[in-house]
Amino acid sequence: MTVKQPQMMTIRQVAKTGILSEHALRIMLKAGKLPAIYVGNKALINYDKLCEQLSALEADTSAKTVQGWC
């Protein structure tokens, strides 16, 4: 049984992927909505969990939109 290591990235590294802007990530971090841990003053974001969160959010909003049209 192997355990997958989470891919931890800084805010700037996540922003360079193009998922969200650096500003949006910092706001979400301050609100406590990012899967992150702090190492000293630096926040490290679990990139895999962030992608899962955004996918779930996208699925929820698309389902609500479809239900709204019916």
C-alpha positions in Angstrom: 0.0 0.0 0.0 1.5 3.3 -1.1 0.4 6.7 0.2 0.5 9.5 -2.4 2.4 12.6 -1.2 0.3 15.8 -1.6 1.7 18.3 -4.0 2.3 21.4 -1.8 2.8 24.7 -3.6 3.1 28.4 -2.6 0.5 30.9 -3.6 2.7 32.2 -6.3 3.3 28.8 -7.8 -0.4 28.0 -7.8 -1.1 31.3 -9.4 1.4 30.5 -12.2 -0.7 27.4 -13.1 -3.5 29.8 -14.2 -6.2 28.4 -11.9 -6.8 31.5 -9.9 -5.0 34.8 -9.6 -2.6 35.4 -6.8 -4.9 38.1 -5.3 -7.9 35.7 -5.3 -5.8 33.0 -3.6 -4.6 35.3 -0.9 -8.2 36.4 -0.2 -9.3 32.8 0.0 -6.4 31.9 2.3 -7.2 34.8 4.7 -10.9 33.5 4.7 -9.7 30.0 5.6 -11.1 28.5 2.3 -7.8 27.0 1.1 -6.4 23.6 2.0 -3.1 25.0 3.3 -0.6 24.7 6.1 1.8 27.3 7.3 5.6 26.7 7.5 6.8 29.8 9.3 5.1 32.7 7.5 4.8 30.9 4.2 1.5 29.2 3.3 1.8 25.9 1.4 -1.3 25.0 -0.5 -2.3 21.3 -1.2 -2.7 21.7 -4.9 -4.5 18.4 -5.4 -7.2 19.2 -2.8 -7.6 22.7 -4.2 -8.3 21.2 -7.7 -10.8 18.9 -6.1 -12.5 21.8 -4.3 -12.7 23.8 -7.5 -14.1 20.9 -9.5 -16.8 20.2 -6.8 -17.7 23.9 -6.8 -18.0 23.9 -10.6 -20.2 20.8 -10.5 -22.4 22.4 -7.8 -22.9 25.7 -9.7 -23.6 23.9 -13.0 -26.1 21.7 -11.3 -27.9 24.7 -9.8 -27.9 26.5 -13.2 -29.4 23.5 -14.9 -32.0 23.1 -12.1 -32.8 26.8 -12.4 -33.6 26.5 -16.1 -36.0 23.6 -15.7 
